[in-house]
Amino acid sequence: QSLVGAWPISAERILAYMEKASCEAKQHTDWNHRNPQYDQALKEFVTNAMDDPEFIRDLESFVASFADAAHINVLAQTLIKLTAPGVPDIYQGNEINDLSLVDPDNRRPVDFDMRKRLLAEAMKMHADESWKRRDEGMAKLWLIQKILAYRARHETVFAGNYAPLLAGGKNAEYIVAFVRDGKAITIVPRFMRTRPDAMPALLLPRGMWRNVFTEEIFLGEISTAKLFRTFPVALLVQE
């Protein structure tokens, strides 16, 4: 599970993580009472796994099978965090995808220069361009800067009320949507690894709604498949 969550990862990093995890679990070894035989066996197990080409091929194939679903989940969670009631908080360095494990990974310095460079690029991009560079974390960074810029211009919207917006009909559970202050609608997909052939429809409140990410205009009952055609999450606004 740790390899899948942090892949790609070096043998050095996963060995350091497994040492910490096993010591803090205190089932067979711990920092104060080391079990050299167990520690060595664990080290050999991890090293042999990382040196096994067949295992690595299987692992990479498995990770690739849900990579896009994972990227969509990242964007969905980030958009919800930035538009739901409360004050959004982004852990330092997590403006892009960060596959860090706990100590010692999270003690590594943040590469701010790289993030500044990506941000400068993101501010000139269209939605589809950022999605093409999702493996770099560009789509997440692009979404964050778009939403924060909108929030800065419309502070009262996200201090206003919250109301759920429910999809109807078949596969309704594949959509999460809510309205803030009657002026902004967050819409994200769920369960994208098992996305159905027919995504649900969503009836919007009265009026014309602009997608902040794509500049498309929507009204009435909309196809969520069409809504997510260019970018996999949406923020619709009335201004």
C-alpha positions in Angstrom: 0.0 0.0 0.0 2.8 2.4 0.8 4.5 1.7 -2.6 1.3 2.3 -4.4 0.5 5.5 -2.6 4.0 7.0 -3.1 5.0 5.5 -6.4 7.5 6.2 -7.9 9.7 6.0 -4.9 13.4 5.1 -4.3 14.5 2.1 -2.3 16.2 4.5 0.2 13.0 6.4 1.0 10.8 3.3 1.4 13.4 1.6 3.6 13.5 4.7 5.9 9.7 4.7 6.0 9.4 1.0 6.8 11.9 1.3 9.6 9.9 4.1 11.1 6.6 2.4 10.6 7.7 -0.9 12.1 9.4 0.8 15.1 6.4 2.9 15.9 4.0 0.0 15.5 5.9 -1.7 18.3 4.7 -5.2 17.3 8.1 -6.8 16.6 10.7 -4.0 17.1 10.8 -0.4 18.4 13.2 2.4 18.7 14.1 1.6 22.4 14.2 -2.2 22.0 15.4 -3.1 18.6 15.0 -6.6 17.3 18.1 -7.0 15.0 16.8 -10.2 13.4 13.4 -8.7 12.5 15.0 -5.5 11.4 17.3 -7.3 9.0 14.5 -9.5 7.7 12.3 -6.5 7.0 15.2 -4.7 5.2 15.9 -7.7 3.0 12.2 -8.1 2.2 11.9 -4.5 1.0 15.2 -4.6 -0.8 14.3 -7.8 -2.6 10.9 -6.5 -3.6 12.4 -3.3 -5.1 15.0 -5.4 -7.0 12.4 -7.7 -8.5 11.6 -6.6 -12.1 8.5 -8.7 -12.4 7.1 -7.3 -9.2 7.9 -3.7 -10.3 6.2 -4.3 -13.6 3.1 -5.5 -11.9 3.2 -2.6 -9.5 3.5 0.0 -12.2 0.8 -1.6 -14.3 -1.6 -1.5 -11.2 -0.7 2.1 -10.4 -1.3 3.1 -14.0 -4.7 1.5 -14.0 -6.1 4.1 -11.7 -3.7 7.1 -12.2 -6.3 9.3 -13.9 -9.0 8.5 -11.3 -6.5 9.5 -8.6 -5.8 12.8 -10.4 -9.5 13.5 -10.6 -9.9 12.7 -6.9 -7.1 15.2 -6.1 -8.9 18.0 -8.1 -12.3 17.1 -6.6 -11.0 17.2 -3.0 -9.1 20.4 -3.6 -12.1 22.2 -5.2 -14.4 21.1 -2.4 -11.9 22.3 0.2 -11.6 25.7 -1.5 -15.3 26.2 -1.9 -17.0 24.5 1.1 -17.9 26.3 4.3 -14.8 27.1 6.4 -11.4 28.5 5.8 -9.4 26.5 3.2 -5.9 25.5 4.3 -3.2 24.1 2.0 -0.2 22.4 3.7 3.0 24.1 2.7 4.3 22.5 -0.5 1.1 20.8 -1.4 0.1 23.3 -4.0 1.1 20.5 -6.4 0.8 16.7 -6.1 2.9 15.6 -3.1 3.4 11.9 -2.7 5.3 12.2 0.6 5.1 9.6 3.3 5.5 10.6 6.9 8.9 11.1 8.5 11.5 11.3 7.1 9.7 12.3 3.9 7.9 15.3 5.3 11.0 16.8 6.7 12.4 17.4 3.1 12.6 21.1 2.2 9.9 22.5 -0.2 11.2 23.5 -3.6 9.6 26.9 -3.7 11.5 28.0 -6.9 10.0 25.1 -8.8 6.5 26.0 -7.5 6.9 29.7 -8.4 8.0 28.7 -12.0 5.0 26.4 -12.3 2.6 29.1 -11.0 3.9 31.6 -13.5 3.1 29.1 -16.2 -0.2 28.1 -14.8 -1.5 31.7 -14.8 -1.2 31.8 -18.6 -2.7 28.4 -19.2 -6.1 27.1 -20.3 -7.8 24.3 -18.4 -7.0 21.6 -21.0 -3.3 22.5 -21.0 -3.1 22.1 -17.3 -4.8 18.7 -17.4 -2.3 17.5 -19.9 0.4 18.2 -17.3 -1.4 16.6 -14.4 1.5 14.3 -13.6 3.6 17.4 -12.7 0.8 18.6 -10.4 0.0 21.4 -12.8 -3.7 20.8 -12.9 -3.9 21.0 -9.1 -1.9 24.2 -9.0 -3.9 25.7 -11.9 -7.2 25.0 -10.1 -5.9 26.5 -6.8 -4.8 29.8 -8.4 -8.1 30.1 -10.4 -10.3 29.5 -7.3 -8.3 31.8 -5.0 -8.4 34.5 -7.6 -12.2 34.2 -7.8 -12.5 34.1 -4.0 -10.5 37.3 -3.8 -12.9 39.1 -6.1 -16.1 37.6 -4.6 -15.4 37.3 -0.8 -19.1 37.4 0.2 -20.0 34.4 -1.9 -18.1 32.0 0.2 -19.2 33.6 3.5 -22.8 32.9 2.4 -25.1 30.0 2.9 -24.5 26.4 1.7 -27.1 24.1 0.0 -26.7 20.7 -1.5 -27.5 20.2 -5.2 -28.6 16.7 -5.9 -28.2 14.9 -9.3 -31.2 13.0 -10.5 -31.9 9.7 -12.2 -29.5 6.9 -12.9 -26.0 7.1 -11.5 -26.8 10.1 -9.4 -24.3 8.9 -6.7 -21.5 9.7 -9.1 -21.8 13.4 -8.6 -21.3 15.7 -5.6 -22.6 19.3 -6.0 -23.5 22.2 -3.7 -24.4 25.9 -4.0 -22.8 28.8 -2.1 -24.8 31.9 -1.5 -26.9 31.1 -4.6 -24.1 32.4 -6.8 -21.5 29.6 -7.1 -22.0 25.9 -7.7 -19.2 23.3 -7.0 -19.6 20.1 -9.1 -17.2 17.1 -8.9 -17.4 13.5 -9.9 -17.0 10.5 -7.6 -15.9 6.8 -8.1 -14.0 7.6 -11.3 -12.3 4.3 -11.5 -15.7 2.8 -12.2 -17.1 5.7 -14.1 -20.4 4.6 -15.8 -21.1 4.9 -19.5 -23.9 7.4 -18.8 -23.0 10.1 -16.3 -26.0 11.7 -14.5 -27.8 14.9 -15.4 -27.9 17.9 -13.1 -30.7 20.5 -12.9 -29.1 23.9 -12.3 -30.9 26.7 -10.4 -32.5 29.3 -12.7 -30.2 31.5 -14.7 -27.1 31.4 -16.8 -24.0 29.8 -15.3 -20.4 30.3 -16.3 -17.8 27.6 -15.7 -14.8 29.4 -14.1 -12.5 26.8 -15.6 -13.6 26.7 -19.2 -15.7 29.8 -19.7 -18.5 27.7 -21.1 -22.1 28.8 -20.3 -24.7 26.4 -19.0 -28.4 26.6 -18.0 -31.2 24.3 -17.1 -30.6 20.6 -17.0 -27.1 19.8 -18.0 -25.1 16.7 -18.9 -22.3 16.3 -16.4 -20.4 14.3 -19.0 -20.4 17.4 -21.2 -19.6 19.6 -18.2 -16.4 17.6 -17.5 -15.4 17.2 -21.1 -12.5 19.7 -21.0 -11.6 19.6 -17.2 -12.8 17.0 -14.8 -14.3 19.3 -12.1 -16.4 22.5 -12.4 -17.2 25.7 -10.6 -20.2 27.4 -12.1 -20.9 31.1 -11.2 -23.4 33.8 -11.7 -22.0 37.4 -11.8 
